[in-house]
């Protein structure tokens, strides 16, 4: 019986997953530790509004540039968390050092990895290929790595035993020797759309310029080719919270798209209007999967990226697991997406 559970989260999607877990596992008492950042106040607002009101909430400020302050911000909660003796622990990213440290410090035998968007796909592949449950690399700077290890030692977080976990996921994985899969039913967004607007398509923006994967010009050219492929349809653009407003404005001007003004996720947005767009499309946004699997009546298209447009560093650089390149990770995502939606090859320019 799951009377109590801890949820380690840092995005609105994580809260959505947590609420589903509370229902699926009949959890009576929930505690949330929310990782917040000064760089994403919109997410923080969305999180605060969606966490169940009966839950206890703790906060940790993520300050990657300040190793001491960032570590102290979450490590200070560990003594109290240990004394709660939670029946289960749910976390949302096996690569985020904050979650990894907390999960390993608590050593809860009923630990579950929830979805962090499509990020769970390479994490699962990592377990299957390497048998490793956490995906943390060392800093490329020897000096910074020494600082990290010194601070972790100070807070008793260095060389913690790694915790194995199971999955609570909306993706189509199967249980195996390494983990058990508990399906997330996503009841909050489950819907059968009876009437859609055949003249509209909504494109979900991605923060690839902000994250340093594509140049602004390359992203605009990709968007222009995609918008032309939907000839005769109105293209709605739902920007990602981490996209810069100036870049979105230029996309709107150059690609002739209409900007969707909403604080809702696309899944909730589609439920809020009488006649949603007939097509939802993007590059590799996890929201594509959630719409395709849980909202019948809407066509979902995943447009493959032209990897030649990635900055050279991203084409050759390895992921934090040090064995998968960025194109390999994206390919993994697209392969999984083919189970539920149409994957479209890169368009000509």
N, C-alpha and C positions, 0 to 999 in steps of 0.2 A: 504493500500500500504506500502511495506517495502522499503523505500528509503535508510535507514541506519540501520546497525546492528553491534553489538559487538559480537565477538567470543572469548570465554575463552578456551584455548587449552593447551595441554602439550605433544601431541604425533603426529606422522605422520598421524595416522588414523583420529585424530580429524580434521586435515587440510582437508583430503579427504571429511569428512562429511560436513565441512564448505563450501567447494566449491560446493557441491551438494545443500546445503541450499541456497547459493547465487543464483543458477540457479532456484531452485524450487520456491523461494519466490520473484524472480525478484529484488534482492537487488542491489541498485546502488552504495552505499558507505559502505565499510566494514572496520572495525577496529579489529585487532587481539591483544589480550593480551596473550603473550606466557609465560608459566611457564617453566623455564629451570632449570636444575640441573647439578652440576659438575660431577655427577656420570653417566650421560648418554649423552655424547657429540655426539654420533652417531645420536641419535634422534634429537638433536638440529640442526645438519647439514642438516638432511633430511627435517626438518620443514622449515628452512630458504630457502631451494631450492624450496619448493612446495607452499609457500604462494603466492597468486596472487600479482603481482608486483605493482598493483595500490592501494593496501591496505595500511593503516596506521598500523604500528606495534609497540607495546609496550612490554617490557620484565619485568619479575619478577623472581628473583632468589630464588629458593626453598632451604631453609636452616633449615630443621626440628630441628637440634640440637641447633640452635640459634633462640629462639622464637622471640626476639625483632627484629633482623635483617630480618628474614623471613617475619614477619608481616609488617614491615616498607616497604619492597620491593614491596608489592602489594597495601598496604593502601595508599601509596603516589599518586597512580594513581586515586583514587576514586573521589576527587573533580573535576578533569578534565573530567572524564567519566560521572559524573552526569550532567555536563553542555553541553554534546553532545546531550542529549534528544533522544537517540537511539529509533527507531521504534520497535526494538526487540533485545533480548539478547539470545544468544545460549551458552550453557556450556556443558561440557563433562563428568562430574563426580559428582554425588550428595553426594559423601562421602568425597571428597577432601576439607579440611577446607578453602583453598584459594578461590576456586570457590564458596563455600557456603557463605563465608563472602562477596565476591564481588556481587553475585546475590542478596543477602538480603539487601546489602547497596543500590543497584540501584533501587530496588522495581519496576521493569519494568513489566507491566501487560501482555506483550507478551514475556514471557520467555519460552525457549524450552530446554529440556534435549536431547542432542545428544548421540550417542553410545560411550561408552568407552569400546569397545570390548564387551565380554559377561557380563561385570559388570552391564550392565543395567538390566539384568534378575532378580537378587536378589533385585535391587532397585525398580523395578516395583512390585515385590512380596511384598516388604515392604510397599509400598503405599496401596496395596490391603488389606493386613493383618492388618496393624497398622494405616493406614490413615496418615502416616507421610511421608513427601516429602524429608526430609534430614536425613542422616544416620550417624551422628557424635556422637561418644562416648566420654566420659571423660577419661582423662589419668588415668592409674592405680596408678600413683604416685600423692598423694595429694599435695605435694609440687610443682610438675610441673603443675598440674591443676591450682593451685593458681597463678603461674607465667603466664600461658596462659590467665587466666581471667583478670589479672592486665594489661597485654599488650593490650588485646582486648578493655578493658575499656579506656585505654589511646588513642586508635585510633578510639573510637566511634563505635566499632564493637560488643560490648557485648549486648546480649539480643535484637538483631535486630528482627523485625517481619519477619517470614518465608514467602517466596514467593512460591505460587503454580505454577506449570509449566505443559506444554504439552510435547509430545514426537515428536522428529524428528528422526526416527529410521529405520534401515534395518531389524529389527527383526519382527516376525509375531504377534505383539500385536494388540488388538482391542480397539477402543475407549470405554470409560466407564464413569461413573459418576465422577471419580477422575481426568481424563485427556482425551484429544483428541489425536489421533495418526495421524501424518502426515508421510507418507511413504517416506523413502529415496530411490530414484531409482538407486543409485550407477551407474550412466551412464558411469563413467570413467573406470569401470572395467567390465562392461556388455559385454559378448562375448559368441559366440557359437563356440566351438572348433570342427573343422571338422576332424582333424587328430591328434591322440595322440600316444605316445610311449607305447605300451602294455607291454613292458619289464621293465618299470621304475615306481617307486613310490617315491614321495617326502614326507619326514616327517618333520613337523614343530617343531623345538625344543622349549622347554618351560623352563623358568628360575626357576624351582621349587627347584633346589639345592641352587641357589643363594638366593632365597626368604625364605629358611629354612623349606620347606615342606617335602622334601625327602632328604635322604643321597645320596651322590654321587654314592655309590655302589648300592643302591636301584634303582636309576634312570637308571644306566647302565643295571641292570638286567631287568628292564621293557623294555628298548630299545632292548635288546638282544632277548627277547621273541617276541617282535613285528617284528623285522627284520626276525626272523626265520619263522614267519607266512606268510611272503611274499617270500616263497621259490622260487628260480629261477629268481627273479626279482632284478634289481639293485636298491639299496636303496640310495636315495639322502637325505642328511640332511641339512636343512636350519636352521641355528642357530638363536635363538632369540637375539636381540641386547644386552640384559642384561645377557646372558649366558657368563660365564668366558671362555676365550680361552683355558685355561689348561683343563677344564672339557670337552669342545667340542673335543679337541685333543684326550682325553682318550676314549670318546664315539666312535670317528672315528676308533681308533685302536681296541677296544674291540668288537665292534659290526659290524665291516667291512662295514661301510657306506662311501659314497663319499660326501665330504663337498661341498656345493654350495657356491661359492664366489660371493656375490651380495649385494648391498646396497638397492635393491628394496624390497618392500613387496612381498609376494608370489603371490598376485593377479596380480601385475604388471610384476613379473617375468614370470608367465605363459603366459602373453600376449606377452612377448619379444622373445619367442623362437618358432620356426616353428612347432615342435612336442613336446608339453609338456607331462610330465608323465601322465599315464592313471589314476593314483590314487594319491590323496592328503590325508594325514593322520596326526593325532596328538592326543593329549589328549583332552583338551578343549579350544584350541586356537579359538578365535573369527573368525580368518581367514577361518576356516573350513566352518563357516556359509556363509561367503561372497562368497566363491568359489561355495559352493553347490547351493546357491540361484541365483547367477548372472553369473556363467560361466558353461553353459551347455556342456556336452560331457566328463566331468571328474567325476570319481567316488570319493566320499568323505567318509572317514571312521573316526569316532571318537572312540578312544580306551579308554574305561573306566579305571580309575585308581583303583588299588587295595588299598582300604582305609587302610588296615592293614599295608601298607608300610609307611603311613604317620607317621611323628614323633608323639609321644604320645600327645604332647601339642596341635598339630593341629587337632587330632581326637576329642578331647574334648573341645577345645577352641571355644568360640562363635565369630561370626563376629562382626564388629563394630556396627551392629544393636542390638547386645546382645540377639538375639532370634534365630538365625540360626547358626548351627555349620558349619565348613568348609565342611565336607562331605555332609551336607544338601544343601549347596550352589552349590557344584559341581553336585549333583543329579538334582537340578533344571535346571542347564545348559544342562545336558544330556537329560532331558525330553523335553526341547525345541528343542534340536538338532534333535530329532527323527522325527520332522516335515519335515526335509529337507535332512537327510543323514542317513547312516548306523551307528548305535552305537554298538560297539563290546564289549562284556563282558570281564573282566580281563582274561588274558591268564595265563596258568599254568607256573610254573617256575621249 
